Each structure stands twice: as structure tokens, then as C-alpha cells.
Amino acid sequence: MTGTSDLFDRSLNTIAAWALALLWVLPLAYAVWTAFHPAAYEARFELFAPLTLENFAKAWDAAPFARYFLNTFILVTMILAGQFFLCTLAAFAFARFEFPGRNILFALVLLQLLVMPDILMVENYKTMRLLDLVDTIPAIALPYIASGFGIFLLRQTFMTIPKELDEAARIEGASVLGVLWKVYIPLAKPTYLAYGLVSVSHHWNNFLWPLIVTNSVETRPVTVGLSIFSAIDSGIEWSVILPPPAGLQELAFCYHRQASRNWSATTGSPPGTGGLPPPAGLQELIVCYHRQASRNWVPATTGRPPGTGGLLPPTGLQKLD
């Protein structure tokens, strides 16, 4: 009984694991499918659907992604270099130097880990504005240069290094910075690598603070650029979806034409001249549609300024209007 029960438990765990893995991979599989197939096959899953790379070219040309990636690379490199420099010096001081208030200062550094960055956003923005750094890459990087986590991690690593290595290096004539450079940093390379991966991953995906402090293409990182690209793209797609279906357009046109013919004798107006106006709700729908569509369709797609007929009504509504 015990063997059967264990086998059943293992089988159940395996099935559950595969089910969760399938649920996790489905969105990724759909993204790959839509990326390599034409738009007509977004919801049509055919085994022999044609493959294309046109989607990548369109996406790359739709926004200055090269500039966004360059800005992000400069940003994460600047942050990582600043963190390595400041955290190394601070961690070495906390690990090997004896000075009054060392433990209190280190406790204050640890308190930084308890403060959410979002709480300081308003004050950080005021500081960047006073320094005249708004809409610059350094403005994104400066709040993250001094990392409490980095200081703590390196300090703990430095404390595991035997002091005898310090003494041997000092006997050989090395200075304090020489000991740090030739003894501590080489022995802490795994810690630097781990911290660097965490830092780059976090700041590459950081979104809220760069969104607040940047206003131009020249300074936006890729996360903000992608969000703006997605917002514009979804707006355009919704503008495509918003027009009524072709059947509704032609139905409105046929209604207006047939009603004008049938009611012309009772209204005294000639046939085909609008003897019966469309219902008030339909008139309002036409006006609201034309106004909203002309606002939504941006000049880049229509060549006309918003609010001046940037998008003409659909064929049926043009006839009806």
C-alpha cells in the first residue's frame, strides 16, 4: 500500500508540474506564434501558416528602439559602475576600519533596505529639478548609486577574508587602497558578479522612476519606450476596431434610402432627399464616431491633424451622412 501511495503521489505531482508548465509556456508560445506569422493568423492556428519576419521590421521602425536600448545600456552601466565604486569603499570601511559610530552608521545603511523607493519619488524629483537634471540619464541613475544592499553584501564578504592577508600585503608595502584592489576585490569576484546581475536586471526593468523623470526620446530607457509604443499601438488598433462593421454601415444606408422613399409621399419631399431623417440616436452616433475617430487617429497614420477630420467616416456612414 505504501509503494502504491508513493507512486500515486509522484504521478500526481508530475501531472500537476506539467500542467503548470503548460500554463506558464502558453503565453510565450502565443507571443512567438504572432511574432512569426502575418496578422491574419493572430487567432487562426494553422499548422502550415506562412512565416514572416515583417512584424519585427514594422515594430523596429515604429519607434526609436535603437536609441532606447542605447539609453538603457548607458543607464545600467552608469548605475553599476557607481554602485561598485561607492559600495566597495563603504563596505571595506565598515569591514576593516575601526571608528566611532561605525555600528550606528551601518544600522542606518541597513535602514535603507526598509524604505520603499516609491516613498522618495517626490523628493527625488524635487532634488533633480533643483539640480537641473530632469529629463537626463543621470537623473534616472543618481537615486540608485548608493545601494544599502550592495554595501551590506560586500561588507559581509570582506569580513570573511582573513586579516592575515591584510598584514601580508602591508608587509609587502601595499597601501590601504592597494590591499583593497589586490586582495579584497579579487577574492570577492563571485559576490560582484552576483550583485551585478541583480543590479542590471533590476534597473533594466525599472519603469516608474524613469517614466516620471524623462520626457524625451533622447533619455527614455527601453521600458518606458515600450510602454509608450504599446499605448500608441493599442490606440491605433482600437481606432481600427471602433468603426462599425460593414454590415451595420450598409444597413444604416439602406434604412435611410428606403425610409426616404416610403415617407416622401406623406412628407411632401421628393424621393431620395431624406424625407425621413435617421433617428436622433443614430445621428448622435455618427457625430460622436466622426469626432472620436478624428481624435484617435494620429497625424502619423493619417497625415491630418487631430480634430480636423483625421479619419473619414466609414463608407456606409458617409453615404448616410
C-alpha positions, -999 to +999 in steps of 0.1 A: +000+000+000+028+024+008+045+018-026+012+023-044+005+055-025+040+069-032+036+061-069+003+078-070+018+109-052+047+111-077+024+107-106+000+134-093+030+157-087+043+151-122+010+158-138+005+189-118+040+201-126+034+195-164+001+213-162+016+243-145+045+243-170+020+243-199+000+272-184+033+291-180+045+285-215+012+291-234+015+330-234+051+327-246+041+303-273+014+326-284+038+355-285+062+335-307+033+325-330+021+360-335+056+373-340+065+350-369+031+349-386+010+376-405-016+395-387-044+374-403-032+344-383-032+360-349-062+339-339-060+313-366-037+284-356-029+266-388+000+242-389+011+254-424+005+291-419+031+312-437+061+325-418+072+361-419+097+385-403+078+416-414+064+420-379+099+426-365+107+452-392+075+470-385+080+471-348+116+482-351+106+511-375+076+521-354+097+535-325+134+545-320+142+513-302+179+516-311+180+548-290+160+533-262+184+503-260+214+527-260+199+548-233+192+517-212+228+504-217+243+537-207+219+539-177+226+504-162+264+508-169+264+541-151+245+528-121+266+496-119+299+515-121+287+539-094+275+512-071+306+491-074+328+522-066+308+535-036+297+502-022+332+488-023+347+517-004+319+518+021+319+481+026+357+480+031+355+508+057+327+490+076+345+457+075+381+467+084+383+502+099+375+510+135+360+544+140+334+559+164+298+553+154+306+525+129+278+503+140+253+531+141+262+542+106+259+506+094+225+503+110+214+535+092+226+519+059+205+488+067+175+510+073+176+520+036+165+484+029+133+491+048+124+522+028+104+517-004+119+537-033+084+549-042+081+568-010+110+591-020+100+597-056+085+632-050+116+643-030+139+628-056+121+646-083+124+679-064+161+673-060+166+666-097+147+697-106+169+718-083+200+703-099+185+710-133+188+673-142+152+665-151+150+646-184+186+633-183+200+599-179+220+609-147+187+619-131+175+583-135+207+569-121+216+591-092+189+578-067+203+543-071+240+549-069+243+544-031+229+509-025+224+497+010+220+461-002+253+463-021+271+478+009+257+450+032+266+422+007+302+433+001+308+441+038+298+406+048+320+392+020+350+413+031+346+402+067+351+366+057+386+374+043+413+366+069+431+396+083+464+378+078+462+386+041+460+423+050+491+421+071+510+402+045+501+427+019+510+456+042+544+440+049+550+439+011+545+476+011+509+478-002+488+508+007+453+506+020+438+510-014+464+486-027+452+460-003+417+466-013+425+464-050+449+434-049+434+413-021+398+420-013+383+427-048+398+396-064+386+374-036+351+390-038+346+385-076+317+360-072+299+384-050+305+412-075+291+390-103+260+381-083+253+416-073+260+429-108+234+405-123+208+416-097+215+453-102+214+451-140+183+431-141+165+454-117+175+487-133+170+474-168+134+466-159+128+497-138+098+516-151+081+541-127+110+564-118+123+567-154+087+574-166+084+603-141+118+619-147+121+616-185+102+634-212+120+629-245+132+601-267+169+610-261+166+600-224+139+573-223+150+537-214+135+508-232+109+500-206+093+535-209+097+534-247+079+501-249+051+513-227+046+544-249+049+523-281+023+498-267-001+527-258+002+542-292-002+509-309-032+499-289-048+533-296-044+528-333-057+492-331-088+504-311-094+530-337-094+502-363-118+482-341-141+511-333-156+517-368-189+498-371-189+466-391-196+468-428-230+452-424-241+479-399-229+506-422-248+493-452-279+486-430-279+523-419-276+534-455-304+511-467-326+523-439-322+559-448-327+553-485-358+531-481-374+553-454-369+584-476-387+567-505-416+553-484-422+586-465-417+611-493-454+610-503-465+618-467-439+645-461-441+662-494-404+659-501-390+643-532-379+607-530-342+603-522-338+637-505-341+625-469-378+625-464-373+608-431-342+618-411-324+590-393-333+586-356-317+610-332-297+583-316-282+573-350-274+609-358-256+613-325-237+581-331-225+594-365-214+627-349-197+611-319-180+585-341-166+610-365-153+633-337-138+605-316-122+588-346-106+620-358-091+625-324-078+589-321-061+586-354-029+605-350-012+625-378+015+599-383-011+574-396-034+598-415-014+629-424-041+651-410-042+670-376-065+656-349-099+671-348-100+682-384-113+650-400-082+629-394-104+599-402-133+599-426-164+580-416-168+545-430-183+541-464-218+534-452-219+563-428-205+587-455-235+577-476-258+581-447-243+615-437 
